C-alpha cells in the first residue's frame, strides 16, 4: 500500500528525484521534485512528470489497461516503481507494442527489439532498466561500469541498520553478474542519503524499517508485502535479461 495520504505526483517525485538530481532524466531544476516529494503538489505536476520520457509511457499504458483515468494515480505510480497486482492488468504483447512505439526510433534500446511472445513484459521500472536501457547488453563487454549503473538505477529495498544526520546505512542485496547469471547477491551494507539541508524524500528512517532506494537516495518506507512485489517484478526482468545475455 502507498504511504497514507500520499498523492500520485508526490509519490512519483520520491523515486524520480534521484536521477533527476544527477541530470540523467527529467526537466531542469530538480529542487522542485524535492519539494513535491513532501506533498507540495501544484498545477505543473503533470507536465513535469511527462518530461520523464522513460517512465511516462509505462504510466500511460498501465493506467489505460487498468481503467484508471490518471497516469499519476498513486496506484499506478506504486505499481511502476515498486510493483503489485496492478501490473497483471496490462497484456504483455500490448505493452511491448506500446513501448516499441514510444522508444523504437531511439538508438540503444537494449534488448527491446529482440523481445517476443515468450518474454513477459511488465510496466515496471526494472523492465525498463534491464531490458530497454542498453546497460545490461553491455555487461559482457564493459563489466563493472554497466553493472554499477544497473545497480544504482534499479529500485532496491533493504533494512535500515543505522541513521545519522543525513545518511542511513541499509542492508540490501546488490546486483551481481558472474558472466552467466544476472542476480541479486548476498546482502551488504549500503550508505544512502535520506536528507540534504533538512529536506528529504521520505520521513526520517528508523532502525529496522524496510525502505526503498534509487541511486544514492532513500525514497520511501515500504511493507514486507511491497518488498516481495518488488522482488517479483525484478526477478521477471532479470530472468529475461539473463536469457538474452546467453543468446
HUCOR-V569246 format. One record per pair of residues at least 12 apart in sequence whose C-alpha atoms are under 8 Angstrom apart, sorted by the first residue. I is the first residue (numbers start at 1). J is the second residue. Records with the same first field share a line. If there is no record, write none. Layout:
I=J / J
This chain:
1=222 / 223 / 226
2=74 / 75 / 78 / 222
3=221
6=39 / 74
7=39 / 73 / 74
8=72 / 73 / 74 / 75 / 77
9=36 / 37 / 41 / 45 / 46 / 49 / 72 / 73 / 74
10=33 / 36 / 37 / 38 / 39 / 40 / 41
11=37 / 74 / 77 / 78
12=37 / 49 / 72 / 77
13=33 / 34 / 36 / 37
14=33 / 34 / 37 / 201 / 202 / 219 / 220
15=81 / 214 / 219
16=33
17=30 / 33 / 34
18=214 / 215 / 216 / 217
19=153 / 214 / 215
25=52 / 53 / 54
26=48 / 49 / 51 / 52 / 53
27=48 / 51 / 52
34=199 / 200 / 201
37=200 / 201 / 202
38=200 / 201 / 202
46=72
54=128
55=125
57=98 / 99 / 102
58=80 / 99 / 123 / 124
59=71 / 72 / 76 / 77 / 80 / 123
61=90 / 95 / 98 / 123
62=76 / 86 / 87 / 89 / 90 / 123
63=76
65=89 / 90
66=86 / 89 / 90
79=123 / 124
80=123 / 124 / 125
81=124 / 125 / 155
82=124 / 125 / 155 / 226 / 227 / 229 / 230
83=124 / 226 / 229 / 230 / 232 / 233
84=226 / 229 / 230
87=122 / 123 / 124
88=122
90=122 / 123
92=119 / 120 / 121 / 122
93=117 / 121
95=121 / 122 / 123
96=112 / 121
100=112 / 113
108=133 / 134
109=131 / 132 / 133 / 134
110=130 / 131 / 132 / 133 / 134 / 135 / 136 / 137
111=131 / 132 / 133 / 134 / 137 / 241 / 244
112=131 / 132
119=240
120=236
121=237
122=233
124=233
125=154 / 155
126=154 / 155 / 233 / 234 / 237
127=234 / 237
129=150 / 153 / 154
130=150 / 237 / 238 / 241
131=237 / 240 / 241
135=147 / 149 / 150
136=150 / 241
137=245
140=179
147=175 / 176 / 177
150=175
151=174 / 175 / 215
152=214 / 215 / 216
153=214 / 215
154=214 / 215
155=212 / 213 / 214
156=172 / 173 / 212 / 213 / 214 / 230
157=172 / 173 / 210 / 211 / 212 / 213 / 227
158=170 / 171 / 172 / 173 / 210 / 211 / 212 / 213
159=171 / 172 / 207 / 208 / 209 / 210 / 211
160=205 / 206 / 207 / 208 / 209 / 210 / 211
161=207 / 208
162=206 / 207
163=205 / 206 / 207
165=195
166=193 / 194 / 195 / 196
167=191 / 192 / 193 / 194 / 195
168=191 / 192 / 193 / 194 / 205
169=189 / 190 / 191 / 192
170=189 / 190 / 191 / 192
171=187 / 188 / 189 / 190
172=187 / 188 / 189 / 190
173=185 / 186 / 187 / 188
174=186 / 187 / 188
180=242 / 245 / 246
181=242
182=238 / 239 / 241 / 242
183=238
191=216
192=213 / 216 / 217 / 218
193=216 / 217 / 218
194=217 / 218 / 219
201=218 / 219 / 220
202=218 / 219 / 220 / 221
203=220 / 221
205=221
209=221
210=222 / 223 / 224 / 227
